[in-house]
Amino acid sequence: MRSSALSLSNSAVRTRTEALLPEVTERATASALPTRLRPADLLRLTDEGAEDVLAGRYDHLLPENGLWPTENRWAVRLLADDEVDVWLISWVAEKSTRLHDHAGSLGALTVLSGALAEFRWNGSDLRRRILTAGDQASFPLGWVHDVVRADDAEAGDVGPLNPTLSVHAYSPPLSAMSYYDVTGHGTLKRTHTVLTDQPEGELE
């Protein structure tokens, strides 16, 4: 009888422990992250930022006369505090960010107009995807990618590519980025690291 009761008790403990494991794991993972904000929070912030841009709430920050730069990428900070910064970026043809990470920051984006091509390192090669107006993406720690405005053939029927605009959020605010090359052996090689608060690489 005692043995049977003990067996039931151990079984109940195991069931309770197994039920708690996802919660405990989530708390442990959350405490290891550099920010209390989660990818879902950043996606929401970029979506809200995109809506505010489209509603004209940031017209005072946009290029004069509504003329978007055509030679180089352009960016303006929409929001900044100790926890997060949010940027609006305009993209031009053939100006990529080069393969990079966001150091200790999580990131996310929402595409407002046009289309972006993202080349993400998946551990063995680069995977390409196209993000068009309304699409979102989040970037966990360790995410390495290159981003460029999609060309006409890649974009398909999304309308004009000029301007291609996206809203990005980083938490904690972006402070450094590392750049990479893909080696002939199918691995990543870090080439250099820069201290920067500029979104998605140098604006060129």
C-alpha positions in Angstrom: 0.0 0.0 0.0 2.7 2.4 1.0 4.7 1.6 -2.1 1.7 2.2 -4.3 1.0 5.5 -2.6 4.6 6.5 -3.1 4.5 5.6 -6.7 1.4 7.7 -7.3 3.0 10.6 -5.4 6.2 10.4 -7.6 4.0 10.2 -10.7 2.1 13.3 -9.6 5.4 15.2 -8.9 6.7 14.2 -12.3 3.5 15.4 -14.0 3.6 18.7 -12.1 7.3 19.2 -12.9 6.8 18.4 -16.6 3.9 20.9 -16.7 6.1 23.6 -15.2 9.1 23.0 -17.5 8.0 25.2 -20.3 7.3 28.1 -17.9 10.6 27.6 -16.1 12.5 27.4 -19.4 10.7 30.5 -20.7 11.6 32.4 -17.5 15.2 31.3 -17.6 15.5 32.2 -21.3 13.9 35.6 -20.7 16.3 36.4 -17.8 19.2 35.6 -20.1 18.1 38.1 -22.8 19.5 41.6 -22.8 16.0 43.2 -22.8 12.6 42.6 -21.3 11.0 43.2 -24.8 10.3 40.1 -26.9 10.3 39.7 -30.7 6.5 40.0 -30.6 6.8 43.4 -28.8 9.2 44.7 -31.4 7.0 43.5 -34.2 4.1 45.4 -32.6 6.2 48.5 -32.3 7.3 48.4 -35.9 3.6 47.8 -37.0 2.5 50.8 -34.9 5.4 52.9 -36.3 4.4 51.9 -39.8 0.8 53.0 -39.2 1.9 56.3 -37.7 4.1 57.0 -40.8 1.2 56.2 -43.1 -1.1 58.4 -41.0 1.3 61.4 -41.4 2.3 61.6 -37.8 6.0 61.7 -38.7 5.7 64.0 -41.8 7.9 66.6 -40.1 10.8 64.0 -40.1 10.5 63.0 -43.7 12.7 64.4 -46.6 11.7 67.9 -47.8 9.2 68.1 -50.6 8.6 64.3 -50.3 11.7 63.6 -52.4 13.3 60.4 -51.2 17.0 59.9 -51.8 17.8 57.9 -54.9 21.6 57.4 -54.5 21.9 56.2 -50.9 19.8 54.7 -48.2 18.2 57.1 -45.7 17.0 56.7 -42.2 15.4 58.7 -39.4 14.9 57.7 -35.8 11.2 57.8 -34.9 11.4 56.8 -31.2 14.3 56.4 -28.7 14.6 55.6 -25.1 16.8 53.4 -22.9 15.0 50.3 -23.9 14.3 50.5 -27.7 14.9 52.6 -30.7 12.6 52.7 -33.8 13.7 53.8 -37.2 12.2 54.5 -40.6 14.5 53.4 -43.5 14.2 54.1 -47.2 16.0 51.8 -49.6 17.6 52.3 -53.0 18.5 49.9 -55.7 21.7 47.8 -55.4 22.7 49.2 -52.0 22.9 46.3 -49.6 23.6 46.3 -45.9 26.3 43.6 -46.3 26.2 40.5 -44.2 25.9 41.6 -40.5 24.5 40.9 -37.1 23.0 43.3 -34.5 25.4 42.4 -31.7 23.5 42.3 -28.4 20.2 43.7 -29.8 17.0 41.9 -30.8 15.4 43.4 -33.9 12.2 43.4 -36.0 10.9 45.2 -39.1 7.7 45.9 -40.9 7.7 46.8 -44.7 5.6 49.8 -45.5 6.0 49.9 -49.3 8.0 48.3 -52.1 9.9 45.1 -51.4 13.1 44.0 -49.6 15.3 40.9 -50.4 16.8 39.4 -47.2 19.7 36.9 -47.4 19.8 35.1 -44.0 22.6 32.8 -42.8 21.0 29.5 -41.7 24.2 27.8 -40.5 25.3 26.3 -43.8 24.3 28.8 -46.5 22.3 31.9 -47.3 18.6 31.6 -47.6 16.7 34.3 -49.6 13.3 35.6 -49.0 11.3 38.6 -50.3 9.4 40.8 -47.9 6.7 43.0 -49.4 4.4 45.8 -48.0 2.8 44.5 -44.9 5.3 41.7 -44.3 7.1 41.5 -41.0 10.3 39.8 -39.7 12.0 39.5 -36.4 15.7 39.0 -35.7 16.8 37.1 -32.5 20.3 37.3 -31.1 22.8 35.8 -33.5 20.8 36.6 -36.6 23.1 37.3 -39.5 21.7 38.7 -42.7 22.1 41.0 -45.7 19.2 43.2 -46.8 18.7 45.1 -50.1 15.8 46.6 -52.0 14.4 43.9 -54.2 14.6 44.3 -58.0 11.6 44.4 -60.3 11.8 40.7 -61.1 12.0 39.7 -57.5 9.3 42.0 -56.3 6.6 40.8 -58.7 3.4 42.8 -58.7 3.8 44.9 -55.5 3.6 48.3 -57.2 6.4 50.9 -57.4 9.6 50.1 -55.6 10.5 53.7 -55.1 10.2 54.4 -52.3 10.8 51.1 -50.5 10.2 51.9 -46.9 10.5 49.9 -43.7 10.2 50.5 -40.0 12.8 48.8 -37.7 13.0 48.4 -33.9 16.0 47.3 -31.8 16.1 46.5 -28.2 18.3 47.3 -26.4 19.1 50.2 -28.8 21.6 49.2 -31.4 25.2 49.9 -30.3 27.4 47.6 -32.4 27.3 45.4 -35.5 29.7 42.7 -36.8 30.2 42.1 -40.5 30.9 38.7 -42.1 32.0 36.9 -45.2 31.0 33.4 -46.3 34.2 31.3 -46.7 34.9 28.7 -49.4 34.3 26.1 -46.7 30.7 27.1 -46.2 31.3 28.9 -42.9 31.0 32.4 -41.7 34.1 34.5 -41.0 33.7 37.7 -39.0 35.7 40.5 -40.8 35.2 43.4 -38.4 33.0 44.9 -35.7 31.9 48.5 -35.5 30.3 50.6 -32.8 27.3 52.2 -34.4 23.7 53.3 -33.7 22.9 53.4 -37.4 20.2 50.9 -38.4 21.0 48.0 -40.7 24.6 49.0 -41.5 26.2 52.1 -42.8 23.8 54.3 -44.8 25.2 54.0 -48.3 
